[in-house]
Amino acid sequence: MDKWVGKRVVVVSNRLPVVLRKNREEWVVDPGAGGLVTALSPVLRSQGGLWIGWTGCKEEIGSEKLRHILEPVSRRSGFQIIGVQLEELEIEGYYHGFSNSVLWPLFHDLETKCSFSPHFWELYLQVNHKFAKIVAENTRPEDLIWVNDYQLIPLAESFKKIGVKRQCAFFLHIPFPPPDVFMKLPWRVAIMEELQQYTFLCFQTHRDRKNFINSMKILYPSSHIEGRGMLVSLNTGIHQMKIGNLPASIDYKAFCDLSKRKKVVDRALKVRQAAGGRHLFLGVDRLDYTKGVPEKLRAFSRALEKYSTLQDKIMLLQVLVPSREGIYEYRSLREEIEELVRVVNRRFSTDIWTPITYQYTSVSQEELAALYHATDTALVTSLKDGMNLVCKEYCACHSSNGGSLILSEFAGAACQMRKGALLVNPYDVEGVADTIHYAVIMSLCERKSRMTILKNNLRKHDVYWWGEKFLLGALGDF
């Protein structure tokens, strides 16, 4: 990392690592949540620099007042935080529109959920242009601009349009779809042209990188790859760019230490006591149709039906974190999930046992650590995920080494964690039900062996490893 002495890293993402909300007349700043915040905050804190992103607010805050609000948070965070403000029309078109009604479903292989509106595309470019101007105003030519995720693909191209030179590297946190899906995007050529403006482009998995390269070869038939391994060079005949794949991770030590705090251990003990000695399964998912929560609930129900010995012997604690509540499809998904919970509980509950405990709420890091620490098996059934950091947090917090992980083979984490996890196809109700049963009857020796493999992997490939490798990749060598 010596090459970075004297340079600043500037993280740019759709959202800041904090959430602004108004409490009567006062603005309150809460810690942000989600995989991107979990992955990037420790890296930027150790490296120093800036984080630039949308405030998440519809209400206009004066620029001076916004700086005043964010200054104390910046001091506590260990890096400067700069907010971008968006108008309501921009939020609708850029965020709810192109980002989450086009790119999000398409990149998760759900093209039937896409709304290919030209108006969304125009606002997507407009907001990226706004981001570029604010980033340019707050950075120097020698800074590295680390652009994150699908909302900001055009940012490097936007710098060129306003006549600003910056070294830009890009990390895609969500999957990149296979060519037969990607080619349905009306703006496929424009998106590929914009991605080629980055000096370094990095994906979560080799699968995602391969999908990108295959799409490039269709659109640019003369494209060819040079090199091999985790860092290669793609030459299209017009552009040459470095491409890598690195699994985003967590601050392993911080989660381990958190799980050992007295408050967390005491809370975990209460969760265990409330379970009455039953095998506890844990689901922690953001409200989204890619997370496979209905599929999980159906498989859990099938396990109880198929293996009657599991009745009154297992419980599922399902935490559903609110997300995009203003969108009809997400409200409908929440209703479907809550109805499934009611159906399962009506069918199997007894006077002393309710199979599913459901919470629709945001959860603090301490509470999450307690749930990770207390439960016997994490159940992750994503239909498709860029990575999924919940499964990594679970393993880091399970200090007894006795927990087990059931993980969707369609989560990016499956590539890294297949040796210790029990992999499942979330669409296969019978298969997931059988795996739930196996997790209960698995010997302690096997559980410890699998968890040791998982923890050793995460200890070695933690968030600092990921961040250092990405920055080295931006320099041209991991």
C-alpha positions as CSV (number, residue, x, y, z in Angstrom):
1,M,0.0,0.0,0.0
2,D,3.1,2.3,0.0
3,K,2.1,3.5,-3.5
4,W,-0.9,5.2,-1.9
5,V,1.1,7.4,0.4
6,G,0.0,11.0,-0.3
7,K,-3.0,10.0,-2.3
8,R,-6.7,10.1,-1.2
9,V,-9.3,7.6,-1.8
10,V,-12.7,9.1,-2.6
11,V,-15.6,6.7,-2.2
12,V,-18.7,7.6,-4.3
13,S,-21.9,5.7,-3.9
14,N,-25.6,6.3,-4.3
15,R,-26.2,6.7,-0.5
16,L,-24.0,8.0,2.3
17,P,-22.9,5.7,5.2
18,V,-25.3,7.6,7.4
19,V,-29.1,8.3,7.2
20,L,-30.5,11.8,7.7
21,R,-34.0,12.2,9.2
22,K,-35.9,15.1,10.5
23,N,-37.2,14.9,14.1
24,R,-39.6,17.9,14.4
25,E,-37.3,20.8,13.5
26,E,-34.0,19.1,14.1
27,W,-32.0,16.9,11.7
28,V,-30.8,13.6,13.2
29,V,-28.0,11.5,11.7
30,D,-28.3,7.7,12.2
31,P,-25.7,5.1,11.1
32,G,-26.4,3.6,7.7
33,A,-27.1,-0.1,7.1
34,G,-26.6,-2.6,4.3
35,G,-23.8,-4.5,2.7
36,L,-22.1,-1.6,1.0
37,V,-21.7,0.4,4.3
38,T,-20.5,-2.7,6.1
39,A,-17.9,-3.4,3.4
40,L,-16.6,0.1,2.7
41,S,-16.6,2.0,6.0
42,P,-13.7,0.0,7.6
43,V,-11.6,0.4,4.5
44,L,-12.1,4.1,4.2
45,R,-11.6,4.6,7.9
46,S,-8.2,2.8,7.7
47,Q,-7.2,4.6,4.5
48,G,-8.6,8.1,5.1
49,G,-10.4,10.1,2.5
50,L,-13.9,11.2,1.5
51,W,-17.3,9.5,1.1
52,I,-19.7,11.3,-1.3
53,G,-23.3,10.2,-1.7
54,W,-26.9,11.2,-1.8
55,T,-28.4,12.3,1.5
56,G,-31.5,10.1,1.0
57,C,-33.7,13.2,1.8
58,K,-36.4,14.6,-0.4
59,E,-36.4,17.9,1.6
60,E,-33.9,20.5,0.5
61,I,-31.2,21.3,3.0
62,G,-29.1,24.4,2.5
63,S,-25.5,23.5,1.6
64,E,-24.0,25.3,4.6
65,K,-26.5,23.7,6.9
66,L,-25.8,20.3,5.4
67,R,-22.0,20.7,6.0
68,H,-22.8,21.7,9.6
69,I,-24.9,18.6,10.1
70,L,-22.3,16.2,8.6
71,E,-19.1,17.7,10.1
72,P,-19.4,16.0,13.6
73,V,-20.3,12.7,11.9
74,S,-17.2,13.0,9.7
75,R,-15.0,13.5,12.7
76,R,-16.5,10.4,14.4
77,S,-16.3,8.3,11.2
78,G,-12.6,9.0,10.5
79,F,-13.3,10.3,7.0
80,Q,-15.1,13.3,5.5
81,I,-18.7,12.9,4.4
82,I,-20.1,15.1,1.7
83,G,-23.8,14.9,0.7
84,V,-25.5,15.2,-2.7
85,Q,-29.0,16.5,-2.7
86,L,-31.6,15.4,-5.3
87,E,-35.0,16.8,-6.3
88,E,-38.1,14.6,-6.1
89,L,-38.3,14.2,-9.8
90,E,-34.7,13.1,-9.9
91,I,-35.3,10.6,-7.2
92,E,-38.2,9.1,-9.0
93,G,-36.5,8.8,-12.4
94,Y,-32.9,8.0,-11.4
95,Y,-33.4,6.0,-8.2
96,H,-36.8,4.4,-8.2
97,G,-36.8,4.5,-12.0
98,F,-33.7,3.5,-13.9
99,S,-31.7,2.2,-11.0
100,N,-34.3,0.1,-9.3
101,S,-36.9,-0.6,-12.0
102,V,-34.4,-1.3,-14.8
103,L,-30.9,-2.2,-13.7
104,W,-31.7,-3.9,-10.4
105,P,-34.2,-6.5,-11.7
106,L,-32.3,-6.9,-15.0
107,F,-29.0,-7.6,-13.3
108,H,-30.8,-10.1,-11.1
109,D,-32.1,-12.0,-14.1
110,L,-35.6,-10.7,-13.6
111,E,-36.2,-8.8,-16.8
112,T,-39.9,-9.3,-16.6
113,K,-39.9,-6.8,-13.7
114,C,-38.2,-4.1,-15.8
115,S,-39.8,-0.9,-16.9
116,F,-37.7,0.3,-19.9
117,S,-38.8,4.0,-19.9
118,P,-36.6,6.4,-21.9
119,H,-37.5,9.1,-19.3
120,F,-35.8,7.0,-16.6
121,W,-32.6,6.8,-18.7
122,E,-32.6,10.6,-19.2
123,L,-32.8,11.3,-15.4
124,Y,-30.3,8.6,-14.7
125,L,-27.7,10.5,-16.8
126,Q,-28.8,13.8,-15.4
127,V,-28.2,12.7,-11.8
128,N,-24.9,11.2,-12.7
129,H,-23.9,14.5,-14.2
130,K,-24.9,16.2,-10.9
131,F,-22.8,13.7,-8.9
132,A,-19.8,14.3,-11.3
133,K,-19.8,18.1,-10.7
134,I,-20.0,17.7,-6.9
135,V,-17.2,15.1,-6.9
136,A,-15.1,17.3,-9.1
137,E,-15.6,20.3,-6.8
138,N,-14.4,18.3,-3.8
139,T,-11.5,16.3,-5.2
140,R,-8.0,16.7,-6.7
141,P,-6.6,15.3,-9.9
142,E,-4.3,12.9,-8.0
143,D,-7.2,11.3,-6.0
144,L,-8.5,7.9,-6.8
145,I,-12.3,8.0,-7.3
146,W,-13.7,4.7,-6.2
147,V,-17.2,4.5,-7.7
148,N,-19.6,1.9,-6.3
149,D,-22.5,0.1,-7.9
150,Y,-25.1,0.2,-10.6
151,Q,-26.6,3.6,-9.8
152,L,-23.4,5.4,-10.9
153,I,-22.2,3.5,-13.9
154,P,-22.0,6.7,-16.1
155,L,-20.0,8.7,-13.6
156,A,-16.5,8.4,-15.3
157,E,-18.1,9.4,-18.6
158,S,-19.8,12.3,-16.9
159,F,-16.3,13.6,-15.8
160,K,-15.2,13.6,-19.4
161,K,-18.3,15.6,-20.5
162,I,-17.6,18.4,-17.9
163,G,-13.9,18.4,-18.9
164,V,-12.5,17.0,-15.6
165,K,-9.7,14.4,-15.4
166,R,-9.9,11.9,-12.6
167,Q,-8.6,8.4,-12.2
168,C,-11.8,6.3,-11.6
169,A,-12.2,2.7,-10.6
170,F,-15.5,0.9,-10.4
171,F,-16.8,-1.9,-8.2
172,L,-20.2,-3.6,-9.0
173,H,-21.7,-4.9,-5.8
174,I,-24.7,-6.7,-7.5
175,P,-24.4,-9.5,-10.1
176,F,-23.7,-8.9,-13.8
177,P,-26.3,-10.8,-15.8
178,P,-25.5,-13.4,-18.6
179,P,-25.5,-12.0,-22.1
180,D,-29.0,-13.3,-23.1
181,V,-30.4,-11.2,-20.2
182,F,-28.1,-8.2,-20.6
183,M,-28.7,-7.8,-24.3
184,K,-32.4,-7.0,-23.6
185,L,-31.4,-3.7,-22.2
186,P,-32.2,-1.0,-24.7
187,W,-29.2,1.1,-23.5
188,R,-26.8,-1.9,-23.5
189,V,-24.2,-0.2,-25.8
190,A,-24.3,3.0,-23.8
191,I,-23.8,1.2,-20.5
192,M,-20.8,-0.8,-22.0
193,E,-19.3,2.4,-23.4
194,E,-19.6,4.0,-19.9
195,L,-18.0,1.1,-18.1
196,Q,-15.1,1.3,-20.5
197,Q,-14.2,4.8,-19.2
198,Y,-12.9,3.2,-15.9
199,T,-9.3,2.3,-15.6
200,F,-10.3,-0.6,-13.4
201,L,-13.5,-2.5,-13.3
202,C,-14.1,-5.1,-10.6
203,F,-16.9,-7.7,-9.9
204,Q,-17.8,-9.8,-6.9
205,T,-17.2,-13.2,-8.6
206,H,-15.6,-14.8,-11.6
207,R,-19.1,-15.6,-12.8
208,D,-20.0,-11.9,-13.0
209,R,-16.7,-11.0,-14.7
210,K,-17.3,-13.8,-17.2
211,N,-20.8,-12.6,-18.0
212,F,-19.5,-9.1,-18.6
213,I,-16.7,-10.3,-20.9
214,N,-19.1,-12.5,-22.9
215,S,-21.4,-9.5,-23.4
216,M,-18.5,-7.3,-24.5
217,K,-17.5,-10.0,-27.0
218,I,-21.0,-9.9,-28.5
219,L,-21.1,-6.1,-28.8
220,Y,-17.4,-5.8,-29.7
221,P,-16.5,-9.0,-31.6
222,S,-12.7,-8.1,-31.8
223,S,-12.5,-8.0,-28.0
224,H,-9.9,-10.3,-26.5
225,I,-8.5,-11.0,-23.0
226,E,-4.9,-10.7,-22.0
227,G,-3.6,-12.4,-18.8
228,R,-5.1,-14.8,-16.4
229,G,-6.1,-15.1,-12.8
230,M,-8.0,-12.5,-10.7
231,L,-6.8,-9.6,-12.7
232,V,-6.9,-9.5,-16.5
233,S,-6.9,-6.9,-19.3
234,L,-9.7,-6.6,-21.8
235,N,-8.8,-5.0,-25.2
236,T,-11.8,-4.1,-27.4
237,G,-9.7,-2.5,-30.1
238,I,-10.8,0.9,-28.9
239,H,-10.3,0.7,-25.2
240,Q,-8.1,-1.3,-22.9
241,M,-9.1,-1.8,-19.3
242,K,-8.2,-3.9,-16.3
243,I,-10.9,-6.2,-15.0
244,G,-10.9,-8.1,-11.7
245,N,-13.1,-10.1,-9.4
246,L,-12.9,-9.8,-5.6
247,P,-15.5,-11.0,-3.0
248,A,-16.5,-8.1,-0.8
249,S,-16.2,-9.0,2.9
250,I,-16.7,-7.8,6.5
251,D,-14.5,-6.6,9.3
252,Y,-14.1,-10.1,10.7
253,K,-12.3,-9.1,13.9
254,A,-14.8,-6.3,14.7
255,F,-17.7,-8.8,14.4
256,C,-15.9,-11.4,16.5
257,D,-15.2,-8.8,19.2
258,L,-18.8,-7.5,19.1
259,S,-20.2,-11.0,19.6
260,K,-18.1,-11.3,22.9
261,R,-19.4,-8.1,24.5
262,K,-21.3,-8.8,27.7
263,K,-24.5,-7.0,26.5
264,V,-24.5,-9.2,23.3
265,V,-23.8,-12.4,25.2
266,D,-26.5,-11.7,27.7
267,R,-29.0,-10.9,25.0
268,A,-28.0,-14.1,23.1
269,L,-28.6,-16.1,26.3
270,K,-32.1,-14.7,26.6
271,V,-32.9,-15.7,23.0
272,R,-31.6,-19.2,23.7
273,Q,-33.7,-19.5,26.9
274,A,-36.8,-18.3,25.0
275,A,-36.3,-21.1,22.5
276,G,-36.5,-23.7,25.2
277,G,-33.7,-25.9,23.9
278,R,-35.0,-26.0,20.3
279,H,-32.8,-25.8,17.2
280,L,-32.9,-22.1,16.1
281,F,-32.8,-21.1,12.5
282,L,-32.1,-17.5,11.6
283,G,-33.1,-15.5,8.5
284,V,-32.1,-11.8,8.2
285,D,-33.1,-10.4,4.8
286,R,-33.9,-7.0,3.4
287,L,-37.4,-6.7,1.9
288,D,-36.7,-7.5,-1.7
289,Y,-37.9,-10.0,-4.3
290,T,-34.3,-11.2,-4.9
291,K,-33.9,-12.5,-1.3
292,G,-36.1,-15.6,-1.7
293,V,-38.0,-15.1,1.6
294,P,-41.3,-16.7,0.4
295,E,-39.2,-19.7,-0.9
296,K,-37.5,-20.0,2.5
297,L,-40.9,-20.0,4.4
298,R,-42.3,-22.6,2.0
299,A,-39.3,-24.8,2.5
300,F,-39.4,-24.5,6.2
301,S,-43.1,-25.4,6.2
302,R,-42.3,-28.4,4.0
303,A,-39.6,-29.5,6.4
304,L,-42.1,-29.5,9.3
305,E,-44.6,-31.5,7.1
306,K,-42.1,-34.0,5.7
307,Y,-40.1,-34.6,8.9
308,S,-42.7,-34.7,11.7
309,T,-39.9,-35.2,14.3
310,L,-38.9,-31.6,13.7
311,Q,-42.2,-30.3,15.0
312,D,-41.8,-28.6,18.4
313,K,-38.0,-29.2,17.9
314,I,-37.1,-26.3,15.6
315,M,-37.9,-22.5,15.3
316,L,-37.2,-19.9,12.6
317,L,-36.4,-16.4,13.7
318,Q,-37.1,-14.3,10.6
319,V,-36.0,-10.6,10.6
320,L,-37.2,-8.7,7.6
321,V,-35.5,-5.3,7.2
322,P,-37.8,-2.5,5.6
323,S,-36.8,-1.4,2.2
324,R,-38.5,0.7,-0.6
325,E,-41.8,0.7,1.2
326,G,-43.2,3.3,-1.1
327,I,-43.2,0.9,-4.0
328,Y,-46.3,-1.2,-4.5
329,E,-44.4,-4.4,-5.5
330,Y,-42.5,-4.3,-2.2
331,R,-45.6,-3.7,-0.1
332,S,-47.2,-6.6,-1.9
333,L,-44.2,-8.8,-1.2
334,R,-44.3,-7.9,2.5
335,E,-48.0,-8.9,2.6
336,E,-47.2,-12.2,0.9
337,I,-44.5,-13.0,3.4
338,E,-46.6,-12.1,6.4
339,E,-49.5,-14.2,5.1
340,L,-47.1,-17.2,4.7
341,V,-45.9,-16.7,8.3
342,R,-49.5,-16.8,9.5
343,V,-50.3,-19.9,7.4
344,V,-47.4,-21.9,8.8
345,N,-48.0,-20.8,12.3
346,R,-51.7,-21.6,12.1
347,R,-51.0,-25.0,10.7
348,F,-48.2,-26.2,13.1
349,S,-48.4,-24.1,16.3
350,T,-49.2,-25.7,19.6
351,D,-49.9,-24.3,23.1
352,I,-46.2,-24.2,23.8
353,W,-44.6,-23.7,20.4
354,T,-44.8,-21.3,17.5
355,P,-42.6,-22.4,14.6
356,I,-41.8,-18.9,13.1
357,T,-41.1,-15.7,15.0
358,Y,-41.3,-12.8,12.6
359,Q,-40.1,-9.2,12.9
360,Y,-40.4,-6.5,10.3
361,T,-37.9,-4.0,11.6
362,S,-34.4,-2.6,11.3
363,V,-32.0,-4.2,13.8
364,S,-28.9,-2.7,15.5
365,Q,-25.5,-4.3,15.1
366,E,-25.6,-5.4,18.7
367,E,-28.9,-7.1,18.3
368,L,-27.9,-8.7,15.1
369,A,-24.7,-10.0,16.7
370,A,-26.7,-11.5,19.5
371,L,-29.0,-13.3,17.1
372,Y,-26.0,-14.6,15.1
373,H,-24.4,-15.8,18.4
374,A,-27.6,-17.4,19.7
375,T,-28.9,-19.3,16.7
376,D,-27.9,-22.8,15.4
377,T,-28.2,-22.3,11.7
378,A,-28.3,-19.3,9.3
379,L,-30.8,-19.8,6.4
380,V,-29.9,-17.7,3.4
381,T,-32.1,-18.5,0.3
382,S,-31.3,-15.6,-2.1
383,L,-32.7,-16.1,-5.6
384,K,-29.6,-14.2,-6.8
385,D,-27.2,-12.0,-4.7
386,G,-24.1,-10.1,-5.6
387,M,-22.4,-11.4,-2.5
388,N,-24.5,-11.5,0.7
389,L,-22.7,-10.4,3.8
390,V,-25.2,-11.7,6.3
391,C,-23.8,-15.2,6.0
392,K,-20.3,-13.8,6.7
393,E,-21.4,-11.8,9.7
394,Y,-23.2,-14.9,11.1
395,C,-20.0,-17.0,10.8
396,A,-17.8,-14.3,12.4
397,C,-20.2,-14.0,15.4
398,H,-20.6,-17.7,16.0
399,S,-17.7,-18.0,18.4
400,S,-18.7,-21.5,19.6
401,N,-17.7,-22.9,16.1
402,G,-20.9,-25.0,16.4
403,G,-23.2,-23.2,14.0
404,S,-24.1,-24.2,10.5
405,L,-24.9,-22.2,7.3
406,I,-27.4,-23.1,4.7
407,L,-26.6,-20.9,1.7
408,S,-28.2,-20.4,-1.7
409,E,-25.9,-21.5,-4.5
410,F,-27.0,-18.3,-6.3
411,A,-25.5,-16.0,-3.7
412,G,-22.1,-14.6,-4.7
413,A,-20.8,-15.8,-1.3
414,A,-21.4,-19.4,-2.4
415,C,-18.3,-19.3,-4.6
416,Q,-16.1,-18.5,-1.6
417,M,-18.0,-20.5,1.1
418,R,-19.0,-23.7,-0.6
419,K,-16.5,-25.8,1.3
420,G,-18.1,-25.1,4.7
421,A,-21.7,-24.2,3.9
422,L,-24.6,-26.5,3.0
423,L,-25.5,-25.2,-0.5
424,V,-29.1,-25.3,-1.7
425,N,-31.2,-24.3,-4.7
426,P,-33.8,-22.0,-3.2
427,Y,-36.3,-23.0,-6.0
428,D,-36.1,-26.6,-4.8
429,V,-38.5,-26.8,-1.9
430,E,-37.9,-30.4,-1.3
431,G,-34.1,-30.0,-1.4
432,V,-34.1,-27.1,1.0
433,A,-36.5,-28.9,3.4
434,D,-34.1,-31.9,3.3
435,T,-31.2,-29.7,4.1
436,I,-33.0,-28.1,7.0
437,H,-33.5,-31.6,8.4
438,Y,-29.9,-32.4,7.8
439,A,-28.7,-29.3,9.7
440,V,-30.6,-30.4,12.7
441,I,-29.3,-34.0,12.7
442,M,-25.7,-33.1,11.7
443,S,-23.1,-34.2,14.2
444,L,-21.4,-31.7,16.3
445,C,-18.0,-32.8,14.9
446,E,-19.2,-32.0,11.3
447,R,-20.7,-28.7,12.4
448,K,-17.4,-27.6,14.0
449,S,-15.4,-28.7,11.1
450,R,-17.5,-26.8,8.6
451,M,-17.6,-23.7,10.7
452,T,-13.9,-23.7,11.2
453,I,-13.4,-23.8,7.4
454,L,-15.7,-20.9,7.0
455,K,-14.2,-18.8,9.8
456,N,-10.6,-19.4,8.6
457,N,-11.6,-18.3,5.1
458,L,-13.2,-15.1,6.3
459,R,-10.4,-14.3,8.7
460,K,-8.0,-14.5,5.8
461,H,-10.2,-12.7,3.2
462,D,-11.7,-9.9,5.4
463,V,-12.7,-6.4,4.4
464,Y,-9.2,-5.1,4.6
465,W,-7.9,-7.8,2.3
466,W,-10.7,-6.9,-0.1
467,G,-10.0,-3.1,0.1
468,E,-6.3,-3.5,-0.3
469,K,-6.6,-5.8,-3.3
470,F,-9.1,-3.4,-5.0
471,L,-6.8,-0.5,-4.5
472,L,-3.8,-2.5,-5.8
473,G,-6.0,-3.5,-8.8
474,A,-6.6,0.1,-9.5
475,L,-2.9,0.5,-9.7
476,G,-2.6,-2.4,-12.0
477,D,-1.3,-5.3,-9.8
478,F,-2.8,-7.5,-7.1
